[in-house]
Amino acid sequence: MRNTLFICSLLICFTAFAQHPEKGRQRQGKPNVERPDFSPEQIAELKTKKLTLMLDLSEAQQKKISQLELEAAKSRKSMMEERKRGEKPSDEERFNKKSEMLDRQIAHKNSMKSILNKEQYEKWEKSVIAKGKRRKGQRRQGGKGERRG
């Protein structure tokens, strides 16, 4: 009986010490590092360069995509600043914002379709779909999932 109580108390102690009270990345042993606060111009430049590497864009395509990405980055930046204000939107406002966001995504996709050739557009679309699937998997897992290749 004494041995059983001793073993149970040890198990309880080990379980209590195994819990991590920190939240976020620190729980996984990684430091909680904030994202850099890039300007919309810097974001547009980085995205354009990534797309240039991925899709082998011409100079004219790079200029058009740079403008498109700059507009998108400015829009995202303004939306993030609105969210930081801390005001909780009503259901109607949420619906309108979601609808506007989807309209912007449709317009962005149509613009990309007009700028890129058929092969480039198909490759870009596959990468966007794959990115969306990874994000959904991460949300389900409650954080960053396993990175593949």
Residue frames as qw, qx, qy, qz and C-alpha x, y, z in Angstrom:
[[0.000, 0.885, 0.465, 0.000, 0.00, 0.00, 0.00],
 [0.308, -0.797, 0.105, 0.508, 2.79, 2.39, 0.91],
 [0.415, -0.143, 0.603, 0.666, 4.58, 1.62, -2.36],
 [0.232, 0.618, 0.670, 0.340, 1.41, 2.30, -4.34],
 [0.112, -0.945, -0.245, 0.185, 0.95, 5.70, -2.68],
 [0.409, -0.599, 0.337, 0.601, 4.59, 6.54, -3.28],
 [0.384, 0.144, 0.685, 0.602, 4.34, 5.65, -6.98],
 [0.117, 0.797, 0.566, 0.176, 1.11, 7.63, -7.38],
 [0.221, -0.902, -0.055, 0.366, 2.65, 10.71, -5.73],
 [0.423, -0.352, 0.505, 0.665, 5.68, 10.46, -8.02],
 [0.310, 0.430, 0.700, 0.478, 3.44, 10.24, -11.09],
 [0.020, -0.917, -0.395, 0.043, 1.48, 13.29, -9.96],
 [0.339, -0.757, 0.182, 0.528, 4.70, 15.25, -9.43],
 [0.411, -0.083, 0.631, 0.653, 6.08, 14.30, -12.84],
 [0.207, 0.655, 0.654, 0.316, 2.80, 15.22, -14.49],
 [0.139, -0.934, -0.228, 0.237, 2.70, 18.61, -12.74],
 [0.341, -0.638, 0.354, 0.593, 6.26, 19.45, -13.77],
 [0.443, 0.167, 0.703, 0.531, 5.64, 18.32, -17.34],
 [0.197, 0.849, 0.490, 0.042, 3.05, 21.10, -17.87],
 [0.398, 0.074, 0.095, 0.910, 4.27, 24.31, -19.46],
 [0.036, 0.731, 0.499, -0.465, 2.45, 27.44, -18.34],
 [0.037, -0.445, 0.302, 0.843, 3.84, 29.59, -21.17],
 [0.648, 0.586, 0.424, -0.240, 1.74, 30.13, -24.23],
 [0.465, 0.823, -0.219, -0.244, 2.61, 30.31, -27.90],
 [0.728, 0.519, -0.435, 0.112, 5.94, 29.26, -29.30],
 [0.116, -0.619, 0.666, -0.400, 7.69, 29.17, -25.97],
 [0.859, -0.160, 0.348, -0.341, 5.77, 26.01, -25.16],
 [0.942, 0.326, -0.004, 0.076, 7.65, 24.25, -27.95],
 [0.740, -0.372, 0.140, 0.542, 11.00, 25.55, -26.79],
 [0.447, 0.452, 0.273, 0.722, 11.16, 28.32, -29.37],
 [0.148, -0.291, -0.273, 0.905, 11.49, 31.97, -28.39],
 [0.237, 0.772, 0.579, -0.115, 8.41, 34.11, -28.85],
 [0.313, -0.196, 0.284, 0.885, 9.71, 36.39, -31.61],
 [0.381, 0.706, 0.311, -0.510, 7.58, 39.12, -33.15],
 [0.657, 0.499, 0.420, 0.377, 7.30, 39.47, -36.89],
 [0.314, -0.173, 0.117, 0.926, 9.21, 42.31, -38.48],
 [0.266, 0.764, 0.427, -0.404, 7.05, 45.31, -39.34],
 [0.402, 0.046, 0.516, 0.755, 7.79, 45.79, -43.03],
 [0.283, 0.442, 0.017, -0.851, 6.35, 48.68, -45.01],
 [0.763, 0.463, 0.367, -0.262, 3.87, 47.88, -47.82],
 [0.467, 0.777, -0.382, -0.178, 6.58, 48.76, -50.36],
 [0.114, -0.507, 0.853, -0.055, 9.00, 46.26, -48.81],
 [0.642, 0.112, 0.711, -0.263, 6.32, 43.56, -48.70],
 [0.705, 0.648, 0.087, -0.274, 5.44, 44.16, -52.36],
 [0.276, 0.740, -0.604, -0.107, 9.11, 43.99, -53.35],
 [0.321, -0.316, 0.883, -0.133, 9.66, 40.72, -51.48],
 [0.707, 0.313, 0.570, -0.278, 6.54, 39.11, -52.94],
 [0.601, 0.740, -0.158, -0.257, 7.47, 40.24, -56.44],
 [0.098, 0.635, -0.765, -0.041, 10.93, 38.74, -56.08],
 [0.508, -0.085, 0.833, -0.202, 9.52, 35.45, -54.80],
 [0.725, 0.524, 0.355, -0.272, 7.10, 35.29, -57.73],
 [0.402, 0.781, -0.427, -0.218, 9.91, 36.18, -60.14],
 [0.129, -0.447, 0.885, -0.021, 11.95, 33.25, -58.87],
 [0.559, 0.136, 0.775, -0.262, 9.00, 30.88, -58.86],
 [0.628, 0.618, 0.440, -0.177, 7.46, 31.85, -62.21],
 [0.524, -0.041, 0.418, 0.741, 10.42, 33.29, -64.17],
 [0.215, 0.864, 0.394, -0.228, 8.70, 36.64, -64.79],
 [0.508, 0.490, 0.184, 0.685, 9.70, 39.13, -67.47],
 [0.218, -0.040, -0.226, 0.949, 10.52, 42.76, -66.62],
 [0.338, -0.276, -0.280, -0.855, 7.08, 43.96, -67.74],
 [0.677, -0.408, -0.590, -0.166, 5.36, 41.29, -65.65],
 [0.524, -0.204, -0.507, 0.653, 7.48, 42.21, -62.64],
 [0.008, -0.104, 0.072, -0.992, 6.41, 45.86, -62.85],
 [0.537, -0.331, -0.395, -0.668, 2.72, 44.99, -63.12],
 [0.724, -0.350, -0.589, 0.083, 2.86, 42.47, -60.29],
 [0.380, -0.036, -0.412, 0.827, 4.83, 44.89, -58.13],
 [0.253, -0.215, -0.037, -0.943, 2.04, 47.47, -58.45],
 [0.697, -0.316, -0.496, -0.411, -0.61, 44.82, -57.78],
 [0.687, -0.236, -0.579, 0.370, 1.20, 43.55, -54.68],
 [0.176, 0.101, -0.284, 0.937, 1.76, 47.10, -53.43],
 [0.472, -0.313, -0.186, -0.803, -1.97, 47.81, -53.55],
 [0.787, -0.297, -0.526, -0.126, -2.72, 44.52, -51.79],
 [0.563, -0.073, -0.519, 0.639, -0.10, 45.18, -49.08],
 [0.073, -0.205, 0.155, -0.964, -1.48, 48.67, -48.41],
 [0.645, -0.327, -0.334, -0.604, -4.97, 47.24, -48.13],
 [0.777, -0.237, -0.560, 0.162, -3.85, 44.53, -45.69],
 [0.366, 0.069, -0.416, 0.829, -1.89, 47.06, -43.63],
 [0.303, -0.282, 0.024, -0.910, -4.93, 49.31, -43.24],
 [0.769, -0.313, -0.432, -0.352, -7.11, 46.33, -42.28],
 [0.682, -0.122, -0.564, 0.448, -4.59, 45.26, -39.61],
 [0.121, 0.148, -0.304, 0.933, -4.51, 48.77, -38.16],
 [0.551, -0.339, -0.206, -0.734, -8.31, 48.78, -37.97],
 [0.815, -0.262, -0.515, -0.034, -8.22, 45.50, -36.05],
 [0.515, 0.046, -0.502, 0.694, -5.61, 46.85, -33.64],
 [0.206, -0.442, 0.054, -0.872, -7.97, 49.60, -32.52],
 [0.010, -0.025, -0.884, 0.467, -9.75, 47.01, -30.40],
 [0.558, 0.128, 0.136, -0.808, -13.30, 47.83, -31.43],
 [0.361, 0.095, 0.927, 0.016, -15.38, 44.70, -31.76],
 [0.278, 0.075, -0.455, -0.843, -17.32, 44.80, -35.06],
 [0.698, 0.130, 0.388, -0.588, -20.96, 43.81, -35.30],
 [0.662, 0.135, 0.726, 0.127, -22.04, 40.77, -37.31],
 [0.526, 0.810, 0.253, -0.048, -23.11, 43.02, -40.17],
 [0.045, 0.902, -0.402, -0.152, -19.69, 44.75, -40.23],
 [0.515, -0.352, 0.765, 0.162, -17.92, 41.37, -40.15],
 [0.679, 0.445, 0.581, 0.055, -20.00, 40.17, -43.07],
 [0.385, 0.920, 0.011, -0.076, -19.26, 43.33, -45.07],
 [0.168, -0.782, 0.577, 0.165, -15.51, 43.11, -44.36],
 [0.614, -0.094, 0.772, 0.137, -15.40, 39.43, -45.29],
 [0.623, 0.656, 0.427, 0.008, -17.33, 40.16, -48.49],
 [0.199, 0.945, -0.229, -0.124, -14.95, 43.03, -49.38],
 [0.387, -0.567, 0.705, 0.174, -11.95, 40.78, -48.72],
 [0.667, 0.191, 0.708, 0.128, -13.31, 38.08, -51.01],
 [0.491, 0.850, 0.185, -0.054, -14.03, 40.68, -53.71],
 [0.030, -0.870, 0.463, 0.163, -10.41, 41.87, -53.45],
 [0.544, -0.283, 0.773, 0.162, -9.17, 38.28, -53.73],
 [0.666, 0.520, 0.532, 0.052, -11.27, 37.71, -56.86],
 [0.318, 0.942, -0.072, -0.074, -9.96, 40.93, -58.41],
 [0.284, -0.708, 0.624, 0.169, -6.37, 39.96, -57.48],
 [0.659, 0.019, 0.739, 0.141, -6.81, 36.55, -59.08],
 [0.587, 0.732, 0.345, 0.029, -8.25, 38.08, -62.26],
 [0.092, 0.941, -0.300, -0.128, -5.37, 40.57, -62.42],
 [0.456, -0.473, 0.731, 0.186, -2.83, 37.78, -62.03],
 [0.699, 0.334, 0.626, 0.087, -4.60, 35.85, -64.79],
 [0.465, 0.878, 0.113, -0.004, -4.27, 38.83, -67.15],
 [0.088, -0.872, 0.469, 0.106, -0.57, 39.42, -66.30],
 [0.457, -0.377, 0.798, 0.113, 0.72, 35.83, -66.36],
 [0.482, 0.247, -0.670, -0.508, 0.78, 33.40, -69.26],
 [0.851, -0.187, -0.281, -0.402, -1.11, 30.11, -69.00],
 [0.780, 0.029, -0.548, 0.301, 1.73, 28.00, -67.55],
 [0.181, 0.260, -0.459, 0.830, 2.75, 30.67, -65.06],
 [0.532, -0.319, 0.047, -0.783, -0.85, 31.17, -63.95],
 [0.885, -0.164, -0.396, -0.181, -1.38, 27.44, -63.39],
 [0.627, 0.092, -0.547, 0.547, 1.82, 27.22, -61.33],
 [0.071, -0.296, 0.311, -0.900, 0.85, 30.31, -59.29],
 [0.699, -0.292, -0.142, -0.638, -2.65, 28.96, -58.68],
 [0.849, -0.098, -0.512, 0.090, -1.28, 25.61, -57.46],
 [0.411, 0.149, -0.516, 0.736, 1.03, 27.38, -55.03],
 [0.333, -0.307, 0.151, -0.878, -1.84, 29.51, -53.68],
 [0.835, -0.236, -0.303, -0.394, -4.02, 26.42, -53.20],
 [0.755, 0.003, -0.552, 0.355, -1.18, 24.54, -51.47],
 [0.135, 0.257, -0.414, 0.862, -0.56, 27.50, -49.17],
 [0.572, -0.315, -0.014, -0.757, -4.25, 27.60, -48.21],
 [0.880, -0.160, -0.430, -0.120, -4.24, 23.89, -47.40],
 [0.553, 0.119, -0.553, 0.612, -1.18, 24.27, -45.19],
 [0.144, -0.304, 0.279, -0.899, -2.82, 27.12, -43.30],
 [0.757, -0.290, -0.191, -0.553, -6.00, 25.13, -42.72],
 [0.836, -0.058, -0.515, 0.183, -3.94, 22.23, -41.37],
 [0.320, 0.217, -0.480, 0.788, -2.07, 24.55, -39.03],
 [0.424, -0.346, 0.108, -0.830, -5.30, 25.99, -37.65],
 [0.864, -0.219, -0.342, -0.298, -6.67, 22.53, -36.99],
 [0.767, -0.007, -0.488, 0.416, -3.51, 21.53, -35.15],
 [0.432, -0.876, -0.187, 0.102, -3.51, 24.72, -33.11],
 [0.311, -0.796, 0.351, 0.383, -0.23, 26.05, -34.38],
 [0.339, 0.636, -0.601, -0.344, 2.50, 25.28, -36.81],
 [0.976, 0.033, 0.145, -0.157, 2.25, 21.78, -38.17],
 [0.737, -0.240, 0.463, 0.430, 4.98, 19.57, -39.49],
 [0.271, 0.755, -0.308, -0.512, 6.89, 21.18, -42.28],
 [0.859, 0.197, 0.448, 0.148, 7.18, 19.10, -45.38],
 [0.700, 0.259, 0.330, 0.578, 10.07, 19.47, -47.79]]
